[in-house]
Amino acid sequence: MRTLILRLQCNCPVKSSEWQPMKKLALIAIIVMAGCATTSDSDPRLAQLEKKRLAVAEREKRCIDETLSRSRDKKIAGTAATPDASVESQEQSENDERDREVSQCHASADQENAEIAEQERNEYESQAQQERNRASFFAILTASRLH
C-alpha cells in the first residue's frame, strides 16, 4: 500500500488526469484495508453481556419453576389438613401468593435485563464513537496522502 501511495506522489511524466483512476483506486483500497484491519475489541464485551442475559433468563426460569413447585407442594399439604369450607379461600390466598412470587421473579429479571441493556447501549455508543474517530482519521490520512 505504501508503494501505491508513493507512486501516486512521484513526479512521473504521466499526465495528472491519467492518475485520477489510480487515486480513486488507492483511496478505495485504503478504506477497505482500514475497515478490514480494524478489529473491534468490544465484541468480547458484547458476547459477555449476551452471556449475562442468558444467565438472567435461566435464573428467572429457575425462580418460576421453584415457585410453582413450592405452590404445588403447599396445595397438596394444605388440602389434606384443611376442612372443606376453608379450602376455597386457602387456595385463593395460595394462588395470590404464587402470583406475587412469580411477578417478583419477572421483576427481578426485568431489572437485570434493563441494566444489561444500558451496558449494551453504552458499548454500542463507544463502538460508534471509535468508528467515527477511525473514519475521521483515515479521511485525514488519505486526504493528506493524495494531495
N, C-alpha and C positions, 0 to 999 in steps of 0.2 A: 504494500500500500504506500509506503514511504517513497518507493521508486516511482510509482504512478504520480504522486503529488510533485515530486521533483521534476519529472518530465514535463508536467504542465507548466512549471515555472521556468524551464530552461529557455534560453534565447536561441531558439531554432529558427531557421529561415522559413518556417511554415507560417502561413497567414493565421491571424488570431481567429478568424471566422471558421477555419478548419479545426481549431481546437475546441470550439464550443460543445460539440457532441462528447468529446473526451472529458470536458469539465463536468458535464451533466452526468456522465457515466461514473466519474470519480466521486461526485457528490452522492450519487445513489449508493455506490459501493461503500463509502464511508458510513452512511446512515445505516445500511444493512449490517455492516460489520459491527457498528456500535451497538445496534439492537441485539445482535447475536452474542456479542461479548459481554453484555451486561448480565450479571447473574443476580437474581433477587435473593438477598439474604433474609428476607422476611417471609418467604414461603414456608420455612420450617415453623415460624411463629404462627402462621395461619393454620398449618397442619396441627399444631399443638392445641390451638383454640378449637378446632374441629373435634379433637380427641376429648377435650373438656366437655364439649356439647354432647357427645355420645355418652360420656360418663354421667352427665346430668340426667339424660334420658333413662339410663339404666337405673340410677338411684330413684328416679320418680316411679318407674315401673315397679321396682322392688318395694318402695314405700306403699304403693297402692295395693300390691299383692299381699303384703303383710297386714295391712289394714283390713282388707277383705277377709283374710284368713282369721284374724282376731274376731272380727264381727261374726263370722260363721260359728266359731268356737263358743262365743258368748251366747249366741242364739240357741245353740244346741244345749248348752249347760243351763241357760235360763229357762228354757221351755219345760224342761223336766222338773225344775224346782219351783215353778210359779203356778199358782192356781189359775184356772181358765179365765176368770173375769179380768185379771190384770195383764194377761198375755198380750192383748192387742196394744195397750198403752206402752208396755215394755218394748215390744217390737218397734213401735214408732220411735221411742227415745233411742233405741239401739241404731235404727236406721238414720236418725238425725245425727247421732254421734259419728257413725260411719261416714256419712256425707261430709261432715265437718273435717274429719281426718283426711279424707280423700282430697278435699279442697285445699287443705294445708299442704299436702304433697304437691299438688299442682302449683300452688302459690310459691312454694319454695323453689320448684324447678323454673317457674317463670322468672323469678328474681335472679337466679343464677344465669339463665339464658340472656336476660337483659344485660347483665354485667359482661358476659361473653360478647354479646352484640356490640356493646360500647368499645370493647377492646378491638374487635374486628374493624369497626369504623375507624378507630384511631390508626390501626395498622394500614388500612387501605388509603387513608389520607396521607400517611407517611410515605407509602409507596408512590402515590401520585405526585407528591412533592419531590421525591427523589427523581422520578421520571421527568418532571418539568425541569428540574435543575440539570439533569443529564442532557436533555434535549437542548436546553439553552446553551450549555457548554459546547455541545457538538455543533450547534449552529454558529457560535462564535468561532470555534476552531475551523470549521470548513470555510467560513467567510474569510477568515484571515489567511488561510492557506491558498485559496483560489484567487485572491486579488493581488 
